Amino acid sequence: MLTKVAIVGRANVGKSTLFNRLISRKKAIVHETPGTTRDRNDYEVLWKDKKFIVTDTAGWSTDISVFSKDMLRQLNIAVKKADIVLFVVDGKIGVHSMDAQIAQQIRLSQKKTILVVNKIDTQAEEIKGYEFYELGFNDTVFISANHGRSIHDLLDKIWDNIKYDRKTKKAQEMLKIILVGKPNVGKSSFINSVAKEERSIVHDTPGTTRDSLTVHVCSNDKEYILIDTAGLHRGSKMKDDMEYLSTLSTDYAIEDADVAVLVADASQGIGETEVKIARLLLEKKKPVIVVVNKWDLIEKKEEAAKYFTEQLRERMKFMHWADIIFISAKTGQRLDKVFQEAELVFKQYSKELTQEELNEVIRDALARKPYTSKGKTLKLKEYAQVASKPPIFIFSVNDIELVHFSYERFLENCLRERFGFYGTPIVLKFRRYYKKKVE
């Protein structure tokens, strides 16, 4: 098991900025509005020869709203499950009354704690941070998460407190599965059901999940990284900068994922929003599984399944290769099948053909259906698979103007018929053939 490191502290002290700095990418949404981070957010970090999981948490708040209570519960769970706690405070403001309350709660947990005094931009400013020693933590580091100052010192402190495990270094890469879909279709419920705990706050208000949320889960005795995203809203106009940042976060998460799961609501069908999200996934060349949630609410399941499948094939003709699974996050129905399917489509996404295999299928395709236009015949002079994830094929042809969309689709279908490639896009590129000069 990897060491778990939880970042805690009151709102707006720079926890998400520190999280982004530790994982070396812009993942958590950073915003001056207190309470931007609402859920616990996991990410795997490798420092020198040791791996650990860092968890970003919601900020402590005096607000007594439902969200704040949920955040507080999430934070307490994070501390309980952590091996190391990074207690972040604001070095510019000084000791806040709430810092003492948080310090007391952390001491009760008896967890290894590193006090992180943030927003210390220069060595001269460190003297201002000495007052934080009154909180009772001996292990202290002065950093600037925003500018990256002393982040390596903090990572070294974490490293010193991690027991070296040779198995960790040899651990197999976990499949990253991202859940995408419009608000309130059950993405967060899916996470909670698989994780067997409340990792993502579930609420009827659309947009409860503001940031993309990363959680380590286990299914069929295998570990996965499951990513919940902020709901993608209808329309192109962003209501405010928070929604804009949420959408950007979703885009970053999609880029990072291995497999995308498009979640739809069984009571709503495949609508315009699902089609737009599917097109976004296609643009990003990701393997896709379409999941219809809340299946427990549907009575005539056989008729509904047929209707959904027809609707999917009609409205998403461009994604005819995607499979559809009917699930219930509430009851746990077929959730394990989603992970099994994710393994299968990722193998298809990673598939590499030998030149002999490619030669055989293309020669057969040309024999079955040669293409002629305006008295000219399209000739495929050379062809090869040049990449996987997604599979990319390049064809050198005698005349690039002879390449028609219909024939491109025919060649794609021939590849799929012979080698599968289900669940994944494949890319066909055409270029003009130039005969190599012999010196």
Contacts in CASP RR format, 6 or more apart in sequence:
PFRMAT RR
TARGET T0000
AUTHOR 0000-0000-0000
METHOD contacts of the structure
MODEL  1
MLTKVAIVGRANVGKSTLFNRLISRKKAIVHETPGTTRDRNDYEVLWKDK
KFIVTDTAGWSTDISVFSKDMLRQLNIAVKKADIVLFVVDGKIGVHSMDA
QIAQQIRLSQKKTILVVNKIDTQAEEIKGYEFYELGFNDTVFISANHGRS
IHDLLDKIWDNIKYDRKTKKAQEMLKIILVGKPNVGKSSFINSVAKEERS
IVHDTPGTTRDSLTVHVCSNDKEYILIDTAGLHRGSKMKDDMEYLSTLST
DYAIEDADVAVLVADASQGIGETEVKIARLLLEKKKPVIVVVNKWDLIEK
KEEAAKYFTEQLRERMKFMHWADIIFISAKTGQRLDKVFQEAELVFKQYS
KELTQEELNEVIRDALARKPYTSKGKTLKLKEYAQVASKPPIFIFSVNDI
ELVHFSYERFLENCLRERFGFYGTPIVLKFRRYYKKKVE
2 44 0 8 1.000
2 51 0 8 1.000
2 52 0 8 1.000
2 53 0 8 1.000
2 168 0 8 1.000
3 50 0 8 1.000
3 52 0 8 1.000
3 53 0 8 1.000
3 83 0 8 1.000
3 84 0 8 1.000
3 161 0 8 1.000
3 162 0 8 1.000
3 163 0 8 1.000
4 52 0 8 1.000
4 53 0 8 1.000
4 55 0 8 1.000
4 81 0 8 1.000
4 82 0 8 1.000
4 83 0 8 1.000
4 84 0 8 1.000
5 52 0 8 1.000
5 53 0 8 1.000
5 54 0 8 1.000
5 55 0 8 1.000
5 82 0 8 1.000
5 83 0 8 1.000
5 84 0 8 1.000
5 85 0 8 1.000
5 86 0 8 1.000
5 158 0 8 1.000
6 54 0 8 1.000
6 55 0 8 1.000
6 57 0 8 1.000
6 78 0 8 1.000
6 79 0 8 1.000
6 81 0 8 1.000
6 82 0 8 1.000
6 84 0 8 1.000
6 85 0 8 1.000
6 86 0 8 1.000
7 15 0 8 1.000
7 18 0 8 1.000
7 19 0 8 1.000
7 54 0 8 1.000
7 55 0 8 1.000
7 56 0 8 1.000
7 57 0 8 1.000
7 86 0 8 1.000
7 88 0 8 1.000
8 15 0 8 1.000
8 57 0 8 1.000
8 59 0 8 1.000
8 60 0 8 1.000
8 75 0 8 1.000
8 78 0 8 1.000
8 79 0 8 1.000
8 85 0 8 1.000
8 86 0 8 1.000
8 87 0 8 1.000
8 88 0 8 1.000
8 102 0 8 1.000
8 106 0 8 1.000
9 15 0 8 1.000
9 57 0 8 1.000
9 59 0 8 1.000
9 60 0 8 1.000
9 75 0 8 1.000
9 87 0 8 1.000
9 88 0 8 1.000
9 89 0 8 1.000
9 99 0 8 1.000
9 102 0 8 1.000
10 59 0 8 1.000
10 60 0 8 1.000
10 61 0 8 1.000
10 96 0 8 1.000
10 98 0 8 1.000
10 99 0 8 1.000
10 102 0 8 1.000
11 34 0 8 1.000
11 35 0 8 1.000
11 59 0 8 1.000
11 60 0 8 1.000
11 61 0 8 1.000
12 32 0 8 1.000
12 34 0 8 1.000
12 35 0 8 1.000
12 59 0 8 1.000
12 90 0 8 1.000
13 88 0 8 1.000
13 89 0 8 1.000
13 90 0 8 1.000
13 118 0 8 1.000
13 119 0 8 1.000
14 30 0 8 1.000
14 88 0 8 1.000
14 90 0 8 1.000
14 118 0 8 1.000
14 119 0 8 1.000
14 145 0 8 1.000
14 146 0 8 1.000
15 37 0 8 1.000
15 56 0 8 1.000
15 57 0 8 1.000
15 59 0 8 1.000
15 88 0 8 1.000
16 28 0 8 1.000
16 29 0 8 1.000
16 30 0 8 1.000
16 36 0 8 1.000
16 37 0 8 1.000
16 56 0 8 1.000
16 211 0 8 1.000
17 30 0 8 1.000
17 118 0 8 1.000
17 145 0 8 1.000
17 146 0 8 1.000
18 86 0 8 1.000
18 88 0 8 1.000
18 116 0 8 1.000
18 118 0 8 1.000
18 143 0 8 1.000
18 145 0 8 1.000
19 27 0 8 1.000
19 28 0 8 1.000
19 41 0 8 1.000
19 43 0 8 1.000
19 54 0 8 1.000
19 56 0 8 1.000
20 26 0 8 1.000
20 27 0 8 1.000
20 28 0 8 1.000
20 30 0 8 1.000
20 145 0 8 1.000
21 145 0 8 1.000
21 148 0 8 1.000
21 151 0 8 1.000
22 43 0 8 1.000
22 45 0 8 1.000
22 54 0 8 1.000
22 151 0 8 1.000
22 154 0 8 1.000
22 155 0 8 1.000
23 43 0 8 1.000
23 45 0 8 1.000
23 54 0 8 1.000
25 252 0 8 1.000
25 256 0 8 1.000
26 252 0 8 1.000
27 41 0 8 1.000
27 43 0 8 1.000
27 212 0 8 1.000
27 214 0 8 1.000
27 249 0 8 1.000
27 252 0 8 1.000
27 253 0 8 1.000
28 37 0 8 1.000
28 41 0 8 1.000
28 56 0 8 1.000
28 211 0 8 1.000
28 249 0 8 1.000
29 36 0 8 1.000
29 37 0 8 1.000
29 210 0 8 1.000
29 211 0 8 1.000
29 242 0 8 1.000
29 245 0 8 1.000
29 246 0 8 1.000
29 249 0 8 1.000
30 36 0 8 1.000
31 241 0 8 1.000
31 242 0 8 1.000
31 245 0 8 1.000
33 242 0 8 1.000
34 59 0 8 1.000
34 61 0 8 1.000
35 58 0 8 1.000
35 59 0 8 1.000
35 61 0 8 1.000
35 67 0 8 1.000
35 71 0 8 1.000
36 210 0 8 1.000
36 211 0 8 1.000
36 242 0 8 1.000
37 56 0 8 1.000
37 57 0 8 1.000
37 58 0 8 1.000
37 59 0 8 1.000
37 210 0 8 1.000
37 211 0 8 1.000
38 58 0 8 1.000
38 67 0 8 1.000
38 70 0 8 1.000
38 71 0 8 1.000
38 74 0 8 1.000
38 201 0 8 1.000
38 208 0 8 1.000
38 209 0 8 1.000
38 210 0 8 1.000
38 211 0 8 1.000
39 58 0 8 1.000
39 74 0 8 1.000
39 199 0 8 1.000
39 200 0 8 1.000
39 201 0 8 1.000
39 209 0 8 1.000
39 211 0 8 1.000
39 213 0 8 1.000
39 228 0 8 1.000
40 55 0 8 1.000
40 56 0 8 1.000
40 57 0 8 1.000
40 58 0 8 1.000
40 74 0 8 1.000
40 75 0 8 1.000
40 77 0 8 1.000
40 78 0 8 1.000
40 199 0 8 1.000
40 213 0 8 1.000
40 215 0 8 1.000
41 55 0 8 1.000
41 56 0 8 1.000
41 57 0 8 1.000
41 211 0 8 1.000
41 212 0 8 1.000
41 213 0 8 1.000
41 214 0 8 1.000
42 53 0 8 1.000
42 54 0 8 1.000
42 55 0 8 1.000
42 214 0 8 1.000
42 215 0 8 1.000
42 216 0 8 1.000
42 225 0 8 1.000
43 53 0 8 1.000
43 54 0 8 1.000
43 56 0 8 1.000
43 214 0 8 1.000
44 51 0 8 1.000
44 52 0 8 1.000
44 53 0 8 1.000
44 174 0 8 1.000
44 225 0 8 1.000
45 51 0 8 1.000
45 52 0 8 1.000
45 53 0 8 1.000
45 54 0 8 1.000
47 155 0 8 1.000
47 156 0 8 1.000
47 158 0 8 1.000
47 159 0 8 1.000
48 159 0 8 1.000
49 164 0 8 1.000
49 169 0 8 1.000
50 159 0 8 1.000
50 162 0 8 1.000
50 164 0 8 1.000
50 165 0 8 1.000
50 168 0 8 1.000
51 168 0 8 1.000
51 169 0 8 1.000
51 171 0 8 1.000
52 84 0 8 1.000
52 158 0 8 1.000
52 162 0 8 1.000
53 216 0 8 1.000
55 78 0 8 1.000
55 82 0 8 1.000
57 71 0 8 1.000
57 74 0 8 1.000
57 75 0 8 1.000
57 78 0 8 1.000
58 70 0 8 1.000
58 71 0 8 1.000
58 72 0 8 1.000
58 74 0 8 1.000
58 75 0 8 1.000
59 71 0 8 1.000
59 75 0 8 1.000
60 71 0 8 1.000
60 72 0 8 1.000
60 75 0 8 1.000
60 98 0 8 1.000
60 101 0 8 1.000
60 102 0 8 1.000
61 68 0 8 1.000
61 71 0 8 1.000
61 72 0 8 1.000
62 68 0 8 1.000
62 98 0 8 1.000
66 203 0 8 1.000
67 201 0 8 1.000
67 203 0 8 1.000
70 201 0 8 1.000
71 201 0 8 1.000
73 198 0 8 1.000
74 198 0 8 1.000
74 199 0 8 1.000
74 201 0 8 1.000
76 105 0 8 1.000
77 197 0 8 1.000
79 85 0 8 1.000
79 105 0 8 1.000
79 106 0 8 1.000
79 109 0 8 1.000
79 111 0 8 1.000
80 109 0 8 1.000
82 111 0 8 1.000
83 111 0 8 1.000
83 112 0 8 1.000
83 161 0 8 1.000
84 111 0 8 1.000
84 112 0 8 1.000
84 113 0 8 1.000
84 114 0 8 1.000
84 158 0 8 1.000
84 161 0 8 1.000
84 162 0 8 1.000
85 106 0 8 1.000
85 109 0 8 1.000
85 111 0 8 1.000
85 112 0 8 1.000
85 113 0 8 1.000
85 114 0 8 1.000
86 113 0 8 1.000
86 114 0 8 1.000
86 116 0 8 1.000
86 154 0 8 1.000
86 158 0 8 1.000
87 102 0 8 1.000
87 103 0 8 1.000
87 106 0 8 1.000
87 113 0 8 1.000
87 114 0 8 1.000
87 115 0 8 1.000
87 116 0 8 1.000
87 135 0 8 1.000
87 137 0 8 1.000
88 116 0 8 1.000
88 118 0 8 1.000
89 95 0 8 1.000
89 96 0 8 1.000
89 99 0 8 1.000
89 115 0 8 1.000
89 116 0 8 1.000
89 117 0 8 1.000
89 118 0 8 1.000
89 132 0 8 1.000
89 135 0 8 1.000
90 96 0 8 1.000
90 118 0 8 1.000
90 119 0 8 1.000
91 117 0 8 1.000
91 118 0 8 1.000
91 119 0 8 1.000
91 120 0 8 1.000
91 125 0 8 1.000
91 128 0 8 1.000
91 129 0 8 1.000
91 132 0 8 1.000
92 119 0 8 1.000
92 128 0 8 1.000
94 128 0 8 1.000
94 129 0 8 1.000
94 131 0 8 1.000
94 132 0 8 1.000
95 131 0 8 1.000
95 132 0 8 1.000
95 134 0 8 1.000
95 135 0 8 1.000
99 132 0 8 1.000
99 135 0 8 1.000
100 135 0 8 1.000
103 135 0 8 1.000
103 136 0 8 1.000
103 137 0 8 1.000
106 113 0 8 1.000
107 113 0 8 1.000
107 136 0 8 1.000
112 139 0 8 1.000
112 161 0 8 1.000
113 137 0 8 1.000
113 139 0 8 1.000
114 137 0 8 1.000
114 139 0 8 1.000
114 140 0 8 1.000
114 141 0 8 1.000
114 154 0 8 1.000
114 157 0 8 1.000
114 158 0 8 1.000
114 161 0 8 1.000
115 132 0 8 1.000
115 135 0 8 1.000
115 137 0 8 1.000
115 139 0 8 1.000
115 140 0 8 1.000
115 141 0 8 1.000
116 140 0 8 1.000
116 141 0 8 1.000
116 143 0 8 1.000
116 154 0 8 1.000
117 126 0 8 1.000
117 129 0 8 1.000
117 132 0 8 1.000
117 140 0 8 1.000
117 141 0 8 1.000
117 142 0 8 1.000
117 143 0 8 1.000
118 143 0 8 1.000
118 144 0 8 1.000
118 145 0 8 1.000
119 144 0 8 1.000
119 145 0 8 1.000
119 146 0 8 1.000
120 126 0 8 1.000
120 128 0 8 1.000
120 129 0 8 1.000
120 142 0 8 1.000
120 143 0 8 1.000
120 144 0 8 1.000
120 149 0 8 1.000
120 150 0 8 1.000
121 144 0 8 1.000
121 147 0 8 1.000
121 149 0 8 1.000
122 149 0 8 1.000
125 142 0 8 1.000
126 142 0 8 1.000
129 142 0 8 1.000
132 140 0 8 1.000
133 140 0 8 1.000
139 157 0 8 1.000
141 150 0 8 1.000
141 153 0 8 1.000
141 154 0 8 1.000
141 157 0 8 1.000
142 150 0 8 1.000
143 149 0 8 1.000
143 150 0 8 1.000
143 151 0 8 1.000
143 153 0 8 1.000
143 154 0 8 1.000
144 150 0 8 1.000
145 151 0 8 1.000
174 216 0 8 1.000
174 223 0 8 1.000
174 224 0 8 1.000
174 225 0 8 1.000
175 224 0 8 1.000
175 225 0 8 1.000
175 258 0 8 1.000
175 259 0 8 1.000
175 342 0 8 1.000
175 343 0 8 1.000
175 346 0 8 1.000
176 224 0 8 1.000
176 225 0 8 1.000
176 227 0 8 1.000
176 256 0 8 1.000
176 257 0 8 1.000
176 258 0 8 1.000
176 259 0 8 1.000
177 224 0 8 1.000
177 225 0 8 1.000
177 226 0 8 1.000
177 227 0 8 1.000
177 257 0 8 1.000
177 258 0 8 1.000
177 259 0 8 1.000
177 260 0 8 1.000
177 261 0 8 1.000
177 338 0 8 1.000
177 339 0 8 1.000
177 342 0 8 1.000
178 212 0 8 1.000
178 227 0 8 1.000
178 229 0 8 1.000
178 253 0 8 1.000
178 254 0 8 1.000
178 256 0 8 1.000
178 257 0 8 1.000
178 259 0 8 1.000
178 260 0 8 1.000
178 261 0 8 1.000
179 187 0 8 1.000
179 190 0 8 1.000
179 191 0 8 1.000
179 226 0 8 1.000
179 227 0 8 1.000
179 228 0 8 1.000
179 229 0 8 1.000
179 261 0 8 1.000
179 263 0 8 1.000
180 187 0 8 1.000
180 229 0 8 1.000
180 231 0 8 1.000
180 232 0 8 1.000
180 250 0 8 1.000
180 254 0 8 1.000
180 260 0 8 1.000
180 261 0 8 1.000
180 262 0 8 1.000
180 263 0 8 1.000
180 277 0 8 1.000
180 281 0 8 1.000
181 187 0 8 1.000
181 229 0 8 1.000
181 231 0 8 1.000
181 232 0 8 1.000
181 262 0 8 1.000
181 263 0 8 1.000
181 264 0 8 1.000
181 273 0 8 1.000
181 274 0 8 1.000
181 277 0 8 1.000
182 231 0 8 1.000
182 232 0 8 1.000
182 233 0 8 1.000
182 234 0 8 1.000
182 273 0 8 1.000
182 274 0 8 1.000
182 277 0 8 1.000
183 206 0 8 1.000
183 207 0 8 1.000
183 208 0 8 1.000
183 231 0 8 1.000
183 232 0 8 1.000
183 233 0 8 1.000
184 204 0 8 1.000
184 206 0 8 1.000
184 265 0 8 1.000
185 263 0 8 1.000
185 264 0 8 1.000
185 265 0 8 1.000
185 268 0 8 1.000
185 293 0 8 1.000
185 294 0 8 1.000
186 202 0 8 1.000
186 263 0 8 1.000
186 265 0 8 1.000
186 293 0 8 1.000
186 294 0 8 1.000
186 329 0 8 1.000
187 200 0 8 1.000
187 209 0 8 1.000
187 228 0 8 1.000
187 229 0 8 1.000
187 231 0 8 1.000
187 263 0 8 1.000
188 200 0 8 1.000
188 201 0 8 1.000
188 202 0 8 1.000
188 208 0 8 1.000
188 209 0 8 1.000
188 213 0 8 1.000
188 228 0 8 1.000
189 202 0 8 1.000
189 293 0 8 1.000
189 329 0 8 1.000
189 330 0 8 1.000
190 228 0 8 1.000
190 263 0 8 1.000
190 293 0 8 1.000
190 327 0 8 1.000
190 329 0 8 1.000
190 335 0 8 1.000
191 199 0 8 1.000
191 200 0 8 1.000
191 213 0 8 1.000
191 215 0 8 1.000
191 217 0 8 1.000
191 226 0 8 1.000
191 228 0 8 1.000
192 198 0 8 1.000
192 199 0 8 1.000
192 200 0 8 1.000
192 202 0 8 1.000
192 329 0 8 1.000
193 329 0 8 1.000
193 330 0 8 1.000
193 332 0 8 1.000
193 335 0 8 1.000
194 217 0 8 1.000
194 219 0 8 1.000
194 226 0 8 1.000
194 335 0 8 1.000
195 215 0 8 1.000
195 217 0 8 1.000
195 226 0 8 1.000
199 213 0 8 1.000
199 215 0 8 1.000
200 209 0 8 1.000
200 213 0 8 1.000
200 215 0 8 1.000
200 228 0 8 1.000
201 208 0 8 1.000
201 209 0 8 1.000
202 208 0 8 1.000
206 231 0 8 1.000
206 233 0 8 1.000
207 230 0 8 1.000
207 231 0 8 1.000
207 246 0 8 1.000
209 228 0 8 1.000
209 229 0 8 1.000
209 230 0 8 1.000
209 231 0 8 1.000
210 230 0 8 1.000
210 242 0 8 1.000
210 245 0 8 1.000
210 246 0 8 1.000
211 230 0 8 1.000
211 246 0 8 1.000
211 249 0 8 1.000
212 227 0 8 1.000
212 228 0 8 1.000
212 229 0 8 1.000
212 230 0 8 1.000
212 249 0 8 1.000
212 250 0 8 1.000
212 252 0 8 1.000
212 253 0 8 1.000
213 227 0 8 1.000
213 228 0 8 1.000
213 229 0 8 1.000
214 225 0 8 1.000
214 226 0 8 1.000
214 227 0 8 1.000
215 225 0 8 1.000
215 226 0 8 1.000
215 227 0 8 1.000
215 228 0 8 1.000
216 223 0 8 1.000
216 224 0 8 1.000
216 225 0 8 1.000
216 226 0 8 1.000
217 223 0 8 1.000
217 224 0 8 1.000
217 225 0 8 1.000
217 226 0 8 1.000
218 224 0 8 1.000
219 335 0 8 1.000
219 336 0 8 1.000
219 339 0 8 1.000
220 336 0 8 1.000
220 339 0 8 1.000
220 340 0 8 1.000
222 339 0 8 1.000
222 343 0 8 1.000
224 339 0 8 1.000
224 342 0 8 1.000
227 253 0 8 1.000
227 256 0 8 1.000
227 257 0 8 1.000
229 249 0 8 1.000
229 250 0 8 1.000
229 253 0 8 1.000
229 254 0 8 1.000
230 246 0 8 1.000
230 247 0 8 1.000
230 249 0 8 1.000
230 250 0 8 1.000
231 246 0 8 1.000
231 250 0 8 1.000
232 247 0 8 1.000
232 250 0 8 1.000
232 273 0 8 1.000
232 276 0 8 1.000
232 277 0 8 1.000
233 239 0 8 1.000
233 243 0 8 1.000
234 272 0 8 1.000
234 273 0 8 1.000
238 244 0 8 1.000
238 247 0 8 1.000
254 260 0 8 1.000
254 280 0 8 1.000
254 281 0 8 1.000
254 284 0 8 1.000
254 286 0 8 1.000
255 284 0 8 1.000
257 286 0 8 1.000
258 287 0 8 1.000
258 342 0 8 1.000
258 346 0 8 1.000
258 349 0 8 1.000
259 286 0 8 1.000
259 287 0 8 1.000
259 288 0 8 1.000
259 289 0 8 1.000
259 342 0 8 1.000
259 345 0 8 1.000
259 346 0 8 1.000
259 349 0 8 1.000
260 281 0 8 1.000
260 286 0 8 1.000
260 287 0 8 1.000
260 288 0 8 1.000
260 289 0 8 1.000
261 288 0 8 1.000
261 289 0 8 1.000
261 290 0 8 1.000
261 291 0 8 1.000
261 338 0 8 1.000
261 342 0 8 1.000
262 274 0 8 1.000
262 277 0 8 1.000
262 278 0 8 1.000
262 281 0 8 1.000
262 288 0 8 1.000
262 289 0 8 1.000
262 290 0 8 1.000
262 291 0 8 1.000
262 322 0 8 1.000
263 291 0 8 1.000
263 293 0 8 1.000
264 270 0 8 1.000
264 271 0 8 1.000
264 274 0 8 1.000
264 290 0 8 1.000
264 291 0 8 1.000
264 292 0 8 1.000
264 293 0 8 1.000
265 292 0 8 1.000
265 293 0 8 1.000
265 294 0 8 1.000
266 292 0 8 1.000
266 293 0 8 1.000
266 294 0 8 1.000
266 295 0 8 1.000
266 297 0 8 1.000
266 298 0 8 1.000
266 304 0 8 1.000
266 308 0 8 1.000
266 326 0 8 1.000
267 294 0 8 1.000
267 297 0 8 1.000
267 298 0 8 1.000
269 292 0 8 1.000
269 308 0 8 1.000
269 311 0 8 1.000
270 290 0 8 1.000
270 308 0 8 1.000
270 311 0 8 1.000
270 312 0 8 1.000
270 315 0 8 1.000
270 316 0 8 1.000
271 315 0 8 1.000
274 315 0 8 1.000
274 316 0 8 1.000
275 315 0 8 1.000
275 316 0 8 1.000
278 288 0 8 1.000
278 290 0 8 1.000
278 316 0 8 1.000
278 318 0 8 1.000
278 319 0 8 1.000
278 322 0 8 1.000
279 318 0 8 1.000
281 288 0 8 1.000
281 319 0 8 1.000
282 288 0 8 1.000
282 318 0 8 1.000
282 319 0 8 1.000
282 425 0 8 1.000
285 390 0 8 1.000
285 425 0 8 1.000
285 427 0 8 1.000
286 390 0 8 1.000
286 425 0 8 1.000
287 345 0 8 1.000
287 346 0 8 1.000
287 348 0 8 1.000
287 349 0 8 1.000
287 390 0 8 1.000
287 423 0 8 1.000
287 424 0 8 1.000
287 425 0 8 1.000
288 319 0 8 1.000
288 322 0 8 1.000
288 345 0 8 1.000
288 423 0 8 1.000
288 424 0 8 1.000
289 322 0 8 1.000
289 323 0 8 1.000
289 324 0 8 1.000
289 325 0 8 1.000
289 338 0 8 1.000
289 341 0 8 1.000
289 342 0 8 1.000
289 345 0 8 1.000
289 423 0 8 1.000
290 312 0 8 1.000
290 316 0 8 1.000
290 319 0 8 1.000
290 322 0 8 1.000
290 323 0 8 1.000
290 324 0 8 1.000
290 325 0 8 1.000
291 324 0 8 1.000
291 325 0 8 1.000
291 326 0 8 1.000
291 327 0 8 1.000
291 338 0 8 1.000
292 308 0 8 1.000
292 324 0 8 1.000
292 325 0 8 1.000
292 326 0 8 1.000
292 327 0 8 1.000
293 327 0 8 1.000
293 328 0 8 1.000
293 329 0 8 1.000
294 328 0 8 1.000
294 329 0 8 1.000
294 330 0 8 1.000
295 301 0 8 1.000
295 326 0 8 1.000
295 327 0 8 1.000
295 328 0 8 1.000
295 333 0 8 1.000
295 334 0 8 1.000
296 328 0 8 1.000
296 330 0 8 1.000
296 331 0 8 1.000
296 333 0 8 1.000
298 304 0 8 1.000
301 326 0 8 1.000
305 326 0 8 1.000
308 324 0 8 1.000
308 326 0 8 1.000
309 324 0 8 1.000
312 322 0 8 1.000
312 324 0 8 1.000
313 320 0 8 1.000
316 322 0 8 1.000
321 416 0 8 1.000
321 421 0 8 1.000
321 422 0 8 1.000
321 423 0 8 1.000
321 424 0 8 1.000
321 425 0 8 1.000
322 423 0 8 1.000
323 341 0 8 1.000
323 345 0 8 1.000
323 422 0 8 1.000
323 423 0 8 1.000
325 334 0 8 1.000
325 337 0 8 1.000
325 338 0 8 1.000
325 341 0 8 1.000
326 333 0 8 1.000
326 334 0 8 1.000
327 333 0 8 1.000
327 334 0 8 1.000
327 335 0 8 1.000
327 337 0 8 1.000
327 338 0 8 1.000
328 334 0 8 1.000
329 335 0 8 1.000
344 422 0 8 1.000
345 422 0 8 1.000
345 423 0 8 1.000
345 424 0 8 1.000
348 420 0 8 1.000
348 421 0 8 1.000
348 422 0 8 1.000
348 423 0 8 1.000
348 424 0 8 1.000
349 388 0 8 1.000
349 389 0 8 1.000
349 390 0 8 1.000
349 391 0 8 1.000
349 423 0 8 1.000
349 424 0 8 1.000
350 388 0 8 1.000
350 389 0 8 1.000
351 388 0 8 1.000
351 391 0 8 1.000
351 419 0 8 1.000
351 421 0 8 1.000
352 385 0 8 1.000
352 388 0 8 1.000
352 391 0 8 1.000
353 385 0 8 1.000
353 391 0 8 1.000
353 419 0 8 1.000
355 384 0 8 1.000
357 419 0 8 1.000
358 383 0 8 1.000
358 384 0 8 1.000
358 385 0 8 1.000
358 393 0 8 1.000
361 414 0 8 1.000
361 415 0 8 1.000
361 418 0 8 1.000
361 419 0 8 1.000
362 380 0 8 1.000
362 383 0 8 1.000
362 411 0 8 1.000
362 414 0 8 1.000
364 414 0 8 1.000
365 410 0 8 1.000
365 411 0 8 1.000
365 414 0 8 1.000
366 380 0 8 1.000
368 414 0 8 1.000
369 407 0 8 1.000
369 410 0 8 1.000
370 377 0 8 1.000
370 378 0 8 1.000
371 377 0 8 1.000
371 378 0 8 1.000
371 402 0 8 1.000
371 404 0 8 1.000
371 407 0 8 1.000
372 378 0 8 1.000
373 402 0 8 1.000
373 404 0 8 1.000
376 399 0 8 1.000
376 402 0 8 1.000
377 402 0 8 1.000
378 397 0 8 1.000
378 398 0 8 1.000
378 399 0 8 1.000
378 402 0 8 1.000
378 403 0 8 1.000
378 407 0 8 1.000
379 397 0 8 1.000
379 398 0 8 1.000
379 433 0 8 1.000
380 395 0 8 1.000
380 396 0 8 1.000
380 397 0 8 1.000
381 396 0 8 1.000
381 397 0 8 1.000
381 398 0 8 1.000
381 433 0 8 1.000
382 395 0 8 1.000
382 396 0 8 1.000
382 433 0 8 1.000
383 393 0 8 1.000
383 394 0 8 1.000
383 395 0 8 1.000
383 396 0 8 1.000
384 393 0 8 1.000
384 394 0 8 1.000
385 391 0 8 1.000
385 392 0 8 1.000
385 393 0 8 1.000
386 392 0 8 1.000
386 393 0 8 1.000
386 394 0 8 1.000
390 424 0 8 1.000
390 425 0 8 1.000
390 426 0 8 1.000
390 427 0 8 1.000
391 421 0 8 1.000
391 424 0 8 1.000
391 426 0 8 1.000
391 427 0 8 1.000
392 426 0 8 1.000
392 427 0 8 1.000
392 429 0 8 1.000
393 415 0 8 1.000
393 426 0 8 1.000
393 427 0 8 1.000
393 428 0 8 1.000
393 429 0 8 1.000
394 429 0 8 1.000
394 430 0 8 1.000
394 431 0 8 1.000
395 411 0 8 1.000
395 428 0 8 1.000
395 429 0 8 1.000
395 430 0 8 1.000
395 431 0 8 1.000
396 430 0 8 1.000
396 431 0 8 1.000
396 432 0 8 1.000
396 433 0 8 1.000
396 434 0 8 1.000
397 403 0 8 1.000
397 430 0 8 1.000
397 431 0 8 1.000
397 432 0 8 1.000
397 433 0 8 1.000
398 432 0 8 1.000
398 433 0 8 1.000
399 432 0 8 1.000
400 430 0 8 1.000
400 431 0 8 1.000
400 432 0 8 1.000
403 430 0 8 1.000
408 428 0 8 1.000
408 430 0 8 1.000
411 428 0 8 1.000
412 426 0 8 1.000
412 428 0 8 1.000
415 421 0 8 1.000
415 426 0 8 1.000
416 422 0 8 1.000
416 426 0 8 1.000
END
